[in-house]
Amino acid sequence: MAETLSGDLFLRDLWYMPALASSLAPGQMRREMLLGEPVVLGRLQDGALFALRDICPHRGVPLSAGRIMAEGSVECPYHGWRFKRDGQCSKIPSLTGHEDLKAESIRVRAYPVREQDGLIWVYMAARPGSEPRNEPPRPGVSTPTRWTETQRFLCGIDHAVIGLMDPAHGPYVHDHWWWKKAPRVKEKHYAPLSTGFVMTAHKPSKPVYALLGDVQTEITFELPSTRFETITGKLLGAAFKVVGMTVCTPRNAENTDVIQVFWWPGWLNFIYPFFWALGATFIGDDRKIVELQREGLKFNPNLMLIQDSDQPAIWYSRVKKAWAESVETGTDFVNPVQERTLRWRS
């Protein structure tokens, strides 16, 4: 059975990751495009984060072109209007006091923002001002981030997500002389999660995992685009956990940042050279193939998904649709994924 591929759709009431926490120093702010919206992301001198709509409601000038004031507000560079981190206007310098207008009655949209695990997350609500209905994802480890890589994919979020979760593209997209492996039949067990699905713990087939001895790996995916690979095992009698996270952050309908972050215990730092040498190459392979894919997508072709190798993409499309409907109708989300074993050749 074949299914068609749905078009790009930005999901709301979910957390998106625009940046690493280390990329924003106290007193700094910058524009971050998220879901096609301009967001000024900043850090006050005391370290507190804020995320505001990057448009002054007075004359439309980007607030990110202004400055952070000592008392913790953002000053617009056009007329000096100031906004607190919660979006409330705190000062309009041109007012003399005889006007009916009160500065505090004016607001710019504020987005919930979290800093955790060395990452920054911004909540994109369907209805401005609503409280988050969930929390940002966490890797489940307490170690510092050890390796990160960000690359811009010239595609919408759907093609970025599906390309990265595709289990059958490896022998072709990652066709390097030092990585070649004859395709063979694979069988993996999947189960539903709260907003996605999991490839349950299994012994990985790629030889590179042998660097870590006898290990198991579990791969999860949850909306809007968060993939965790958790590798556990023992090396020289010591138990360890390595966690890799990949997120697809939609900047707009045609540009998506793929951000990868890894955590591992310090005594495993001997694996860092592998990431330094090859990590960017693998993400770059996926980036190049979606750029090639653009040449065909210009003609708006009908696309198809097949069993079983495209089943994760089919689930992704169905989970997205179910979440979007739950947000629109205000009803509880029901995950359409059902437990299943998939088989494919790669």
C-alpha positions, 0 to 999 in steps of 0.5 A: 500500500502506498500513501501520499506525502502531506504538505508542510504544516507548522504545528503549534502548542509545542516547543522548538529549539532555536539555539544553544544556550552558550550562543547567547551571552548576558546583554545580547539579543538577536532575531531568530525566525521561528515558523516564519515568525520574527522572534527576538531572543535575548538574555538580560544581564542577570542571565534571564532569557526572554523571547518577544515578537521582534516587531515594535507595535508602534512603527514596526521596527525590529526590537532586536535592532535596539538594546537591552537596558540596565533595568531589564527592558528592551528599548526600540531604536526608533522612538525609545519605547521599552518593553519588559521581558513579559512583553509589557510596555514600560516606557514611552519617552514622548508621553508628557503625562496629559494623554489618556494613553498608558504605556503599560496597556500596550504589549508585544507578544511574549513567548514562553522560553526555557533554558535546560541541558545547555539548550534554549526552547521557545514555545509556539502557542496556537493562542498567544498568552496561553500556558504551555500544555507540555514541557520541552524534551530532555535527554535524561542525562546530567553531563554537559553537551560534548558535541554540536552541529547545526546545518541549514537545510533548504527545505520545509520541516517535513522533508527534513524530518522524513529524510532524517528518520528514513531507514532505507537511504543509508547505503545511497546517501551516505555512500562513502568508501569508508562507510560502505556496507551491503544492504541486508534485511533489518527488523525493528520493533516500534511502539507509540509514545505520548506524541510520537513513537519509539524504535525499542532497545536493540543491538545496533548493526553498524560496526562503529558501535563496536567502539563502545563494546556491547551496547543497545540503542533506543531511538525515539521521535516526538513532535514537532521534530525531536529525535533521541538516540540513547546508547547504553552499555558497559565498557571495561566494567563501567556502565555508560549512557550516550545520548544524541538529540537531533531537532529540525527547527523550521525557520520558515516554509523553505528553510529548516535548521537541523541541530544535533547535540550529543551528551556522554560522560567525561571518561568517554571523551576518546570518542570525540575525534570520531564526531569531530571528523565525521559528524558534520559529514553525515548531516551534510550528506542529508542536507545535500540530498534534500537540496537535490530533491528541491529540483524535483519538487519545483514541479510539484509532483505527487509523492508516495510512501511505501510499506515498511521502509516508509512507515515511520514517515507515514506515522509522522504524517498521521501524528502531525495531523492528529496533533493539529486537529487536537489543537484546532478543536481543543480536544485531547490528542490521541496518538494513531501509532500502534505497536508493530514490527517493521522489516526492510532492506538497507 
